[in-house]
């Protein structure tokens, strides 16, 4: 619980808090202009100072980076685990926290320095706060909290959200850029679920990334082969190529006159091809000569007589004598032509026989050379074969590595799928086994939602079991632009405040900046303040709200609520000196 906050700045407006509902107002001065707003009055800075005193780092967007505050210190008085505690922290020595107790705390705080001005490190301070507020271990080494467990700085922001880092954007996240596993872990721990399941999901996720990276590296050598089956097929073929080349090299003999013999064999082949073409030419000529000899015919006198008889005349003797003379002459011509054709035929046939013999000789020599060179070759050819074998062997080795890597990756993917299924089942079993915890969280959220909205509107907290871990959803039916999303955040914070205060103690305060209520109907804002204050009374804690005075003035509180008695005496305004720090700075 927060008792007071102050600063070494003389102009700083010290704020004293009390139990229950605390309303810090920002007023609009009489001399304010339209250019002056209460955004610079310091309402949000109150939350930043509380975080600073409770171990937050100095980051951009916080007032502590301003030059005007470089040599400033801030202090706060808290009731922590039943002990009144004064905390002081200097902006220019932010790694030290000066802590004074009114009495001896149950759990000692590790401090350094001398007895007059002892201090503790930020690390020890956060560890101590986490232990006394949330029952986290003081020493995380060799515990389940060592890697990925909840910390004080991941839990506290749910009780003091900041607009600057997107704290009002999502019920399940205390700030916009919070990693999903961090938010799941924090909520699981505070609601009493097994948060180690979240870490197991995250470890499985990292393992999947490593598996995918291994698979990607495995296919880098052969991008076209992306599966174990395709690589195995290519590996078998590459082994076969290597075996063939190895056998060829083993049987290979170097022939000294290899190139000369190859040249001779090539020449024989060319000569045989030329003779084959010539053989075709002579064979064709022989056919023509034989056809000419067969077509030579002799005309006889009987042929002429039959012709005369056909037309009804008798062949005259004078014609008969003339024809016989012509026939004798024709016979001598035909005989002479046949003689010359026969000689030409004989010459062509002789040449054809010569061509066939020559062609056979060249073909035989070519075959003899190739037969003699079987398994032999030039030395350069042997070197080339050895080079190709080395390349193929390298391919075999690369494919073997790729095959093994893909086999491992595919096996790991199968195991990973089984692991995720097992984790999902483990999460389902945990939610079932912790039915009371889930029930309490659901009822705590609905307690706030039922106070804010009519009974017939669908609204609830859902804790869903997914393959990525637990999912925490606060849902209210309706138009999302009507401030509903903001009230989902309020309901989540309300539930956490109630659950944590009763289970582990917690910080004993819940703080809401006025920005949480932007766009929310005034009736719901009034109800939120009333039920938040009532819960603070119930758990002996505080509900601290910063608001603009004109908005607060028009709040339709319940009759008899007495809102004014919850307003803090300090009222900030938008004048130059009326803000939290007493002056304005960039």
Secondary structure, DSSP 8 states (H G I E B T S, - for coil): -EEEEEES-TT---EE--SEEEEEEEE--TT--TT--GGGSSHHHHHHHHHHHTT----TTSGGGSGGGTT-EEEEEEEETTEEEEEEEEGGGTTEEEEEESS--SS----BS-SSS-BEEHHHHHHHHHHHHH---S--TTSTTTTT---HHHHGGGGB--GGGTTTS-TT-SSTT--HHHHHHHHHHHHTS-THHHHHHHHHHHHHHHHHHHHHHHTSTTTT--SHHHHHHHHHHHHHHHHHHHHHHHH-EE-TTHHHHHHHHHHHHHHHHHHHHHHHHHHHHHHHHHHHHHT-----HHHHHHHHHHHT----HHHHHHHHHHHHHHHHHHHHHHHHHHHHHHHHHHHHHHHHHHHHHHHHHHHHHHHHTTTEE-HHHHHHHHHHHHHHHHHHHHHHHHHHHHHHHHHHHHHHHHHHHHHHHHHHHHHHHTHHHHHHHHHHHHHHHHHHS-TTS-EEEEEEEETTEEEEEEEE-S-IIIIIHHHHHHHHHHHHHHHHHHHT---SEEEE-GGGGTT--HHHHHHHHHHHHHHHHHTT-EEEEEEEHHHHHT----TT--GGGGEEEEEEESSTTTSTTSS---
